[in-house]
Amino acid sequence: MGPGVRRITRVFRARRPSTLAVVPDVIIVGGAANGWATAYHLLRLDPSLTVIVVEKDPTLRYSSTMLSDGNVRIQFNLEENIRISRYAMEVLEDFAETMAVGDFRPDPKLRKQGNLFLVDETGKDAALAGLATQQRLGCDSMWLDMADIASRWPALASETLIGGTFGPSDGSVDPAAVVEGYRRKSLEMGATSHVGEVVSLTADGGKVTGVTLAGGATLAGDVVVVAAGAWSAALLQTVGVDLPVDPVMRTVYVVRAAVEGGASLPSVFLPSGVYAIPEHDTFFMAWSTDDDPVGFDFTPAPRDRFYETIWPELVTHLPAFDRLEVVRSWAGLYAQNRLDANAILGEWPGVAGLYMATGFSGHGFQQCHAVGRYLAELITGTDPALDLSRFGPERIIRGEPYAEHAGRII
């Protein structure tokens, strides 16, 4: 598996299950980034709450959070997504101190190498529209034409692309540190962690009533938050909630490439969706396509897929990457929202007390800070600091997409 798995074993080995000796005010299904961020904000807003986080695998070995590449970015086109990212960057700057528990300081290792989204002539208008929104909201994103790019980073010179938007505040963080920070802080504030697999939700009379665990045990609760990543849609179906969300497998390849600049290059994204993220002496490379497999198979795609599909696309536009070698790979899941590739957040109409955070389509980890805060505000009746109602499940019921733009979303 990927490098994230090695971190997980070290960080999470000390977890202990609860005895479920209390009746919770809120049950959170899923103990990764969005689950624990929600628990933290619930207890920040109302310390009297009894909050239980149920996670079937305390190592989070197959969690999309842990198998993500850790990229974070402000460069979105929708105002809500931009504001979500701006808040995330603020949180990450002080995360170690805010989440400190005793001598433990969860350092997210925020590294601002920048993200460069390259475009061709057909994608320029959409890129500039997104850039205008980002700059209106105070972001430091900028347009660079290809001459500027080639001057800054000769390895990224291209004859097929005309320029791109560059976000100098974009970068990468350590997902394990973020999850562990929220987890430990939430536990210190009074949350309970329970190791168990939720196999179904329960509801009666238009209200959620709790969850059923593997083996038949039940846990009653008037508020249930489903934040189980790629498993969320299947769980929600047990109470008649149908979402256009599929578990889509994506393979990330760890590649050595002899290019000028190496680790000092920004993360680079092609119009097709192929990307290369510098990570020490290697690059994380991937390409999510419409024929990615659906299901819970974590076997990485063959290396031939990289050499026959991804590499030709990469080198066509960035010829400096003409010499490279795949050294390893890993596979993780997107909770892919087929309607508009954006998050589905909030309470499901018709099932009172049933909240969800799913459908992120690859953005869940980086959005956990604002998502956790927003769900906690909804549950506690607090006025939202950031209105994310446009991502509510009502649009799913109506079949009305709220998408980034007509171009490819990465």
BELMO-V599905 format. One line per field, one symbol per residue. ss: DSSP state (A for helix, B for strand, O for the rest). phi: phi as a letter, one per 30 degrees, with the letter a starting at -180 (. if undefined). psi: psi as a letter, one per 20 degrees, with the letter a starting at -180 (. if undefined). A space follows every 50 residues. Layout:
ss = ???
phi = ???
psi = ???
//
This chain:
ss = OOAAAAAAAAAAOOOOOOOOOOOOOBBBBOOOAAAAAAAAAAAAAOOOOO BBBBBOOOOOOOOOOOOOOOBBOOOOOOAAAAAAAAAAAAAAAOAAAAOO BOOBOOOOOOBOOOBBBBBOAAAAAAAAAAAAAAAAOOOOOBBBBAAAAA AAOAAAOOOOOOBBBBBOOOBBOOAAAAAAAAAAAAAAAOOBBBBOOBBB BBBBOOBBBBBBBOOOOBBBOOOBBBOOAAAAAAAAAOOOOOOOBBBBBB BBBBBBBOOOOAAAOOBBBOOOOOBBBBBOOBBBBBOOOOOOOBOOOOOO OOAAAAAAAAAAAAAAAOAAAOOBBBBBBBBBBBBBBOOOOOOBBBBOOO OBOBBBBBOOOOOOOOOAAAAAAAAAAAAAOOOOOOOOAAAOOAAAAAOO OOOOOOOOOO
phi = .ddddddeeddcdcdbddchdbcddbcccjccddddddeededddbdddc bcccbdbddhecddedcddidbacdbcdeddddedddedddddcdeddcd biddbdddhdbcdicccdbcddcddddddddddedddjdcdbcbdddddd ddbedcdbcccclacbcdddlbbceddddddddddddddkdccbdacdca cbbaiibdbkbccejjdcbdadbbccbchdddddddddcicccdbcdcdb ccccbcbdbdjhdddddbbdedjdbbcdbhcbbdbaadbdcddckcccdd dedeeddcbddedddecbddcdbabdcaaabbccdddddaibdcbkdddj beiccbbaidijcdddcddddddddddddcicdddbdcddcddeddddic dbcdadddcc
psi = arhhhhhghghjijqpqrjliqoqhpppoolbghghhggghghghniiqo ppppphoiikhjphghjrjjpqqinrhpgghghghggghgghhjggghjp ociponoilpomiqpooqqahhigghghgggggghhjjqjqrpprhgggh ggnhijqqiiqibrppniiqbqrohhhgghghghggghiiqpppoqooiq qqqpkjqqibqpqpiiqqoqqippoolkciigghghhikjopqlpqoppp pppopppnqphciiqrppprhiipqoopndjaqpqroprijqqpalokpq qqhhhghhgggggghhhniikiorpphrrrqrqpnooigjkrqopapppi npioqqnakhkijggijhghggggghgghikppphookhijrihhggiko qnrfaiapp.
//
